């Protein structure tokens, strides 16, 4: 049964969203990675509503900060200081649109311009990394993802993308470390939990790890029926293996 890695969970946005909030007059970016990369603000109305529930900082912080939502809204807001001009905003939006349309080289070129103008921003780096991965240039993607994770340790969108790229490169132990660090810091970002379960199940053959993370994800995302099937499949396989082991003793 084929398991597809998850780059974004739309259901998760409504209840426990991650969002990059860069403040008024700054480049505002949603912190959910889809096939088209990290989106611009306002694309997902539930995300905007969740971010609006966050306490507004008195001023734009000097360094990236994480604001935890409370009350009915759970999740987090990542706030990054980076004043940028209208040209950089346009380049980011166009570069992200090109990424979604599969124009990876053009997307990367525009996003590199944004990175040069605002090197501390994580979203252009994450999207550029996705473009380079699609161009089969992981050596260009990795530095951007490492920079994003240095700016915001455990950044869920950057961690998710980086671990997926590490997995494709066969660097399974490193991918697991990236997933686990992100989950420890941002347990609300459910795609990471799902993808860690897939990594443990199909690549590391660590079935207890897979079972634990499949079940944790399923509890948080009960409408994902596919994962329920994967849990049943895993239980069937591990039970079968246990019977064979006992028969051989």
Buried (B, 14 or more C-beta within 10 A) or exposed (E): EEBEBBBBBEBBBBBBBBBBBBBEEBBBBBBBBBEBBBBBBEBBEBBBEBBEBBEEEEEBEEEBBBBEBEEEBBBBBBBBBBEBEEEBBEBBBBBBBBBBEEBBEBBBBBBBBBBEBBEBBBBBBBBBBBBBBBBEBBEBBBEBBBBBBEBBBBBBBBBBBBBBBBBEEEBBEBBBBBBBBBBEBBBBBBBBBBBBBBBBBBBBEBBEBBBBBBBBBBEBBEEBEEBBEBBEBBEEEBEEEEEEEEEEE
